[in-house]
Amino acid sequence: MVSNLYPPYYQGGYEVRCAQVAEALHGEGHDVCVLTSTYGLPMPTFGNASEKLETINGVQIYRSLNQYHYKPQPKRLPGRLFDAKRHFFDAKKFQEIIASFQPDVVNWWSMYGLSKMLLPLPKEWGIPDVHWIEHWWMIREYGAKGENASEIWSGCWDGNWGPSIFRPFFRLAGRKLEKQFTKAGFPTREFPNCPKHVCFVSEHLRELYHEEGLVFPSTEVIHGGIPIEQFFHPLNGRDATPRRLRLLYAGQITPDRGLHSVLDALGLMDEKVRSNISLSIAGDNMSKYGREIKQQVEKLNLSRLVSFLGKVNHEKMPCVYQEHDVLVFPSLRDEGLPLTMVEAMLAGCAVVTTGSGGAMEIAKLANLPLFSKGDSRALRDILEKFVLDRKSLHEVALEGQAVAIKEFSLDRMIERWSTTLYRICQPLKKIATLPNPQ
């Protein structure tokens, strides 16, 4: 399995799901190893971060790859040549692990910020590969035919970048590096991605990729899953004492997640209704937008109602959900399948959402209350109804929990995913087909 990030160093649900699948497959008796980036380890501007090999819950984790999205970039020196050396290191590391582990299948997860030079290699070596797609990384960083992945490379090898006075030097260095790549059997200008199979986490995401020209010979949709026992909390076990309606926002604090519309909705409420509401915000708020959110709270005089929990470790989220009545999911972006909604449903929260992207597939199954993107008045009306009518709140929560158990369990997801992996696997060709690592 190849993933850009891997717990305990992660940003969102994509990486969490990768770890859950890796550990579940290991629990079924499969040998699993994960190759991921050095994200979370010290990442110097020049050279490679220190590699780390560890075992987490029986799964071997190689933290070796460079992370090009999060890694500090050199400003004045020939950064492209330094990056080319890093990409070469990544391909060699991938080659070494493939040669030693001899997998029956390579399973790609998020490649956001990783070298796309790795993508063609399994097919060259006779190993079936399969993608698990939860967001748009392939659209943005790869492109329909790999154009986004390859556009920087011809300029790198041909020296068509940087100050003109240095270009002859860059050209010589680039051509030398390209020969080194070619000799090792690594692609240098085109990076064909021809996986045997692609699995999308939502029908919306599959359609989105198709519209962008990313069409594959074999695809399917498998909804992501949640470990029921970790998040389930019976609704009849909740405190029935009348109290404030406890709202929760959980996720990254960025403009496309729509948190500002939740605050606007609170600001539009009648003061008597609003006094019966509280809002907790679980997420990192160190960005410029995070500061703007805090300013918005002050401007709307919501400081008494709003509390910032900071980034909460995923293992602690079940308790956070159980302490709240409603999860508001106000996303404005094309979501893959936001399982934050499912986690909250399992824990007994009613969920209100814009249904953006794949969120609509959850919302339709669970008959969740919907409001249009950025429509703070519509959100206000939904929340005011919940304040005044706790019976309707309980009905939404009850139906959501039942759907989450039936449709979005991790066991169900793993069962379907295991069937897919068995189907696409084939006997591994002799490892001699691999270029011999030096």
PELIN-V980606 format. One record per residue. N is the residue number from 0. RES is the residue in three letters. NEAR is the number of other ideal C-beta (glycine too) atoms within 8 Angstrom. D_FIRST is the distance of its C-alpha to the first C-alpha in whole Angstrom. Layout:
BEGIN
n | res | near | d_first
N | RES | NEAR | D_FIRST
N | RES | NEAR | D_FIRST
END
This chain:
BEGIN
n | res | near | d_first
0 | MET | 13 | 0
1 | VAL | 13 | 4
2 | SER | 13 | 7
3 | ASN | 14 | 10
4 | LEU | 14 | 11
5 | TYR | 12 | 11
6 | PRO | 10 | 14
7 | PRO | 4 | 16
8 | TYR | 8 | 16
9 | TYR | 10 | 16
10 | GLN | 6 | 18
11 | GLY | 8 | 17
12 | GLY | 10 | 16
13 | TYR | 13 | 13
14 | GLU | 16 | 11
15 | VAL | 11 | 13
16 | ARG | 13 | 12
17 | CYS | 15 | 8
18 | ALA | 12 | 10
19 | GLN | 11 | 12
20 | VAL | 13 | 10
21 | ALA | 12 | 8
22 | GLU | 12 | 11
23 | ALA | 10 | 13
24 | LEU | 12 | 11
25 | HIS | 13 | 12
26 | GLY | 7 | 15
27 | GLU | 8 | 16
28 | GLY | 4 | 16
29 | HIS | 6 | 12
30 | ASP | 5 | 11
31 | VAL | 11 | 7
32 | CYS | 12 | 6
33 | VAL | 14 | 5
34 | LEU | 12 | 6
35 | THR | 14 | 8
36 | SER | 12 | 12
37 | THR | 15 | 15
38 | TYR | 12 | 16
39 | GLY | 7 | 19
40 | LEU | 10 | 20
41 | PRO | 5 | 23
42 | MET | 10 | 22
43 | PRO | 7 | 25
44 | THR | 6 | 27
45 | PHE | 5 | 27
46 | GLY | 3 | 25
47 | ASN | 8 | 21
48 | ALA | 9 | 21
49 | SER | 7 | 20
50 | GLU | 9 | 17
51 | LYS | 10 | 16
52 | LEU | 7 | 15
53 | GLU | 7 | 15
54 | THR | 7 | 14
55 | ILE | 9 | 14
56 | ASN | 6 | 15
57 | GLY | 8 | 14
58 | VAL | 13 | 11
59 | GLN | 9 | 10
60 | ILE | 13 | 10
61 | TYR | 13 | 10
62 | ARG | 15 | 12
63 | SER | 11 | 13
64 | LEU | 13 | 13
65 | ASN | 14 | 16
66 | GLN | 14 | 16
67 | TYR | 10 | 19
68 | HIS | 7 | 20
69 | TYR | 7 | 21
70 | LYS | 9 | 22
71 | PRO | 6 | 25
72 | GLN | 6 | 27
73 | PRO | 9 | 30
74 | LYS | 5 | 33
75 | ARG | 3 | 36
76 | LEU | 6 | 34
77 | PRO | 9 | 32
78 | GLY | 9 | 29
79 | ARG | 13 | 28
80 | LEU | 12 | 28
81 | PHE | 11 | 26
82 | ASP | 9 | 23
83 | ALA | 11 | 23
84 | LYS | 9 | 23
85 | ARG | 12 | 20
86 | HIS | 11 | 18
87 | PHE | 13 | 20
88 | PHE | 10 | 18
89 | ASP | 15 | 15
90 | ALA | 15 | 15
91 | LYS | 10 | 16
92 | LYS | 12 | 14
93 | PHE | 13 | 11
94 | GLN | 13 | 13
95 | GLU | 9 | 14
96 | ILE | 11 | 11
97 | ILE | 15 | 11
98 | ALA | 11 | 14
99 | SER | 6 | 14
100 | PHE | 8 | 11
101 | GLN | 7 | 12
102 | PRO | 9 | 10
103 | ASP | 8 | 11
104 | VAL | 11 | 9
105 | VAL | 12 | 6
106 | ASN | 11 | 5
107 | TRP | 12 | 6
108 | TRP | 14 | 7
109 | SER | 12 | 10
110 | MET | 15 | 11
111 | TYR | 9 | 14
112 | GLY | 10 | 16
113 | LEU | 14 | 13
114 | SER | 11 | 15
115 | LYS | 12 | 15
116 | MET | 13 | 16
117 | LEU | 12 | 12
118 | LEU | 12 | 12
119 | PRO | 12 | 15
120 | LEU | 13 | 14
121 | PRO | 10 | 12
122 | LYS | 10 | 15
123 | GLU | 7 | 17
124 | TRP | 10 | 16
125 | GLY | 7 | 16
126 | ILE | 13 | 13
127 | PRO | 12 | 12
128 | ASP | 12 | 10
129 | VAL | 16 | 10
130 | HIS | 11 | 10
131 | TRP | 13 | 10
132 | ILE | 12 | 13
133 | GLU | 13 | 15
134 | HIS | 9 | 17
135 | TRP | 9 | 19
136 | TRP | 10 | 17
137 | MET | 12 | 17
138 | ILE | 11 | 20
139 | ARG | 7 | 21
140 | GLU | 12 | 19
141 | TYR | 15 | 19
142 | GLY | 9 | 22
143 | ALA | 6 | 23
144 | LYS | 5 | 23
145 | GLY | 12 | 21
146 | GLU | 8 | 24
147 | ASN | 9 | 23
148 | ALA | 12 | 21
149 | SER | 11 | 23
150 | GLU | 8 | 26
151 | ILE | 7 | 26
152 | TRP | 9 | 26
153 | SER | 10 | 29
154 | GLY | 11 | 31
155 | CYS | 12 | 29
156 | TRP | 12 | 30
157 | ASP | 9 | 34
158 | GLY | 15 | 35
159 | ASN | 6 | 35
160 | TRP | 8 | 35
161 | GLY | 9 | 36
162 | PRO | 5 | 40
163 | SER | 5 | 42
164 | ILE | 4 | 44
165 | PHE | 9 | 40
166 | ARG | 12 | 39
167 | PRO | 7 | 40
168 | PHE | 8 | 38
169 | PHE | 14 | 35
170 | ARG | 10 | 36
171 | LEU | 9 | 36
172 | ALA | 11 | 33
173 | GLY | 15 | 31
174 | ARG | 11 | 32
175 | LYS | 8 | 32
176 | LEU | 14 | 28
177 | GLU | 10 | 27
178 | LYS | 8 | 29
179 | GLN | 9 | 27
180 | PHE | 12 | 24
181 | THR | 9 | 25
182 | LYS | 6 | 26
183 | ALA | 12 | 23
184 | GLY | 6 | 22
185 | PHE | 10 | 20
186 | PRO | 9 | 21
187 | THR | 8 | 23
188 | ARG | 7 | 25
189 | GLU | 6 | 23
190 | PHE | 12 | 19
191 | PRO | 9 | 19
192 | ASN | 10 | 16
193 | CYS | 5 | 17
194 | PRO | 10 | 14
195 | LYS | 7 | 15
196 | HIS | 13 | 14
197 | VAL | 10 | 14
198 | CYS | 14 | 14
199 | PHE | 14 | 16
200 | VAL | 14 | 17
201 | SER | 14 | 20
202 | GLU | 9 | 23
203 | HIS | 13 | 24
204 | LEU | 17 | 21
205 | ARG | 11 | 21
206 | GLU | 8 | 25
207 | LEU | 12 | 24
208 | TYR | 13 | 22
209 | HIS | 9 | 24
210 | GLU | 6 | 27
211 | GLU | 8 | 26
212 | GLY | 7 | 25
213 | LEU | 10 | 22
214 | VAL | 5 | 22
215 | PHE | 8 | 20
216 | PRO | 2 | 21
217 | SER | 8 | 19
218 | THR | 9 | 18
219 | GLU | 8 | 19
220 | VAL | 10 | 19
221 | ILE | 11 | 18
222 | HIS | 11 | 19
223 | GLY | 13 | 17
224 | GLY | 13 | 18
225 | ILE | 14 | 19
226 | PRO | 9 | 20
227 | ILE | 11 | 24
228 | GLU | 5 | 25
229 | GLN | 7 | 24
230 | PHE | 13 | 26
231 | PHE | 10 | 28
232 | HIS | 12 | 32
233 | PRO | 7 | 35
234 | LEU | 10 | 37
235 | ASN | 4 | 40
236 | GLY | 5 | 39
237 | ARG | 9 | 39
238 | ASP | 4 | 42
239 | ALA | 3 | 45
240 | THR | 4 | 47
241 | PRO | 3 | 48
242 | ARG | 5 | 47
243 | ARG | 6 | 45
244 | LEU | 12 | 42
245 | ARG | 11 | 39
246 | LEU | 15 | 37
247 | LEU | 15 | 33
248 | TYR | 14 | 31
249 | ALA | 12 | 28
250 | GLY | 12 | 25
251 | GLN | 8 | 25
252 | ILE | 13 | 29
253 | THR | 7 | 29
254 | PRO | 7 | 31
255 | ASP | 7 | 29
256 | ARG | 12 | 29
257 | GLY | 13 | 32
258 | LEU | 11 | 33
259 | HIS | 10 | 37
260 | SER | 13 | 38
261 | VAL | 15 | 38
262 | LEU | 15 | 40
263 | ASP | 10 | 42
264 | ALA | 13 | 42
265 | LEU | 16 | 44
266 | GLY | 9 | 46
267 | LEU | 8 | 48
268 | MET | 12 | 48
269 | ASP | 6 | 52
270 | GLU | 6 | 52
271 | LYS | 6 | 53
272 | VAL | 11 | 50
273 | ARG | 10 | 48
274 | SER | 6 | 49
275 | ASN | 8 | 47
276 | ILE | 14 | 44
277 | SER | 10 | 41
278 | LEU | 14 | 38
279 | SER | 14 | 35
280 | ILE | 13 | 33
281 | ALA | 13 | 29
282 | GLY | 13 | 27
283 | ASP | 9 | 28
284 | ASN | 12 | 31
285 | MET | 4 | 31
286 | SER | 9 | 31
287 | LYS | 5 | 34
288 | TYR | 9 | 34
289 | GLY | 11 | 33
290 | ARG | 9 | 37
291 | GLU | 9 | 38
292 | ILE | 14 | 37
293 | LYS | 10 | 39
294 | GLN | 8 | 42
295 | GLN | 10 | 42
296 | VAL | 11 | 42
297 | GLU | 9 | 45
298 | LYS | 6 | 47
299 | LEU | 10 | 47
300 | ASN | 5 | 48
301 | LEU | 12 | 45
302 | SER | 7 | 45
303 | ARG | 4 | 46
304 | LEU | 9 | 44
305 | VAL | 13 | 40
306 | SER | 7 | 38
307 | PHE | 7 | 35
308 | LEU | 9 | 33
309 | GLY | 8 | 30
310 | LYS | 6 | 27
311 | VAL | 11 | 26
312 | ASN | 6 | 23
313 | HIS | 8 | 21
314 | GLU | 4 | 22
315 | LYS | 8 | 26
316 | MET | 13 | 26
317 | PRO | 11 | 27
318 | CYS | 7 | 30
319 | VAL | 14 | 31
320 | TYR | 18 | 30
321 | GLN | 10 | 33
322 | GLU | 7 | 35
323 | HIS | 13 | 35
324 | ASP | 10 | 37
325 | VAL | 15 | 35
326 | LEU | 17 | 32
327 | VAL | 12 | 33
328 | PHE | 13 | 30
329 | PRO | 15 | 32
330 | SER | 16 | 29
331 | LEU | 11 | 31
332 | ARG | 8 | 27
333 | ASP | 9 | 25
334 | GLU | 12 | 23
335 | GLY | 16 | 20
336 | LEU | 14 | 21
337 | PRO | 13 | 22
338 | LEU | 12 | 21
339 | THR | 11 | 23
340 | MET | 15 | 26
341 | VAL | 12 | 25
342 | GLU | 13 | 24
343 | ALA | 14 | 28
344 | MET | 16 | 29
345 | LEU | 15 | 28
346 | ALA | 12 | 30
347 | GLY | 12 | 33
348 | CYS | 14 | 33
349 | ALA | 13 | 35
350 | VAL | 15 | 33
351 | VAL | 14 | 34
352 | THR | 17 | 32
353 | THR | 13 | 33
354 | GLY | 9 | 30
355 | SER | 12 | 29
356 | GLY | 13 | 26
357 | GLY | 15 | 24
358 | ALA | 16 | 26
359 | MET | 10 | 29
360 | GLU | 12 | 27
361 | ILE | 16 | 27
362 | ALA | 14 | 31
363 | LYS | 8 | 32
364 | LEU | 8 | 31
365 | ALA | 12 | 32
366 | ASN | 7 | 35
367 | LEU | 13 | 34
368 | PRO | 8 | 37
369 | LEU | 9 | 36
370 | PHE | 11 | 38
371 | SER | 7 | 37
372 | LYS | 10 | 35
373 | GLY | 7 | 38
374 | ASP | 9 | 40
375 | SER | 12 | 41
376 | ARG | 8 | 45
377 | ALA | 9 | 43
378 | LEU | 15 | 40
379 | ARG | 12 | 44
380 | ASP | 8 | 45
381 | ILE | 11 | 42
382 | LEU | 17 | 42
383 | GLU | 11 | 46
384 | LYS | 9 | 46
385 | PHE | 14 | 44
386 | VAL | 10 | 46
387 | LEU | 6 | 49
388 | ASP | 8 | 48
389 | ARG | 7 | 45
390 | LYS | 6 | 46
391 | SER | 9 | 44
392 | LEU | 13 | 41
393 | HIS | 10 | 41
394 | GLU | 8 | 40
395 | VAL | 13 | 38
396 | ALA | 14 | 36
397 | LEU | 9 | 36
398 | GLU | 10 | 35
399 | GLY | 14 | 32
400 | GLN | 13 | 31
401 | ALA | 8 | 32
402 | VAL | 13 | 30
403 | ALA | 13 | 27
404 | ILE | 11 | 27
405 | LYS | 7 | 28
406 | GLU | 9 | 25
407 | PHE | 15 | 22
408 | SER | 12 | 21
409 | LEU | 11 | 18
410 | ASP | 8 | 19
411 | ARG | 10 | 20
412 | MET | 14 | 17
413 | ILE | 13 | 15
414 | GLU | 8 | 17
415 | ARG | 9 | 17
416 | TRP | 12 | 13
417 | SER | 10 | 14
418 | THR | 8 | 16
419 | THR | 13 | 15
420 | LEU | 12 | 12
421 | TYR | 7 | 15
422 | ARG | 6 | 17
423 | ILE | 12 | 15
424 | CYS | 8 | 14
425 | GLN | 6 | 17
426 | PRO | 4 | 18
427 | LEU | 10 | 16
428 | LYS | 8 | 19
429 | LYS | 5 | 20
430 | ILE | 8 | 18
431 | ALA | 4 | 22
432 | THR | 7 | 21
433 | LEU | 10 | 18
434 | PRO | 6 | 20
435 | ASN | 5 | 21
436 | PRO | 8 | 20
437 | GLN | 3 | 23
END
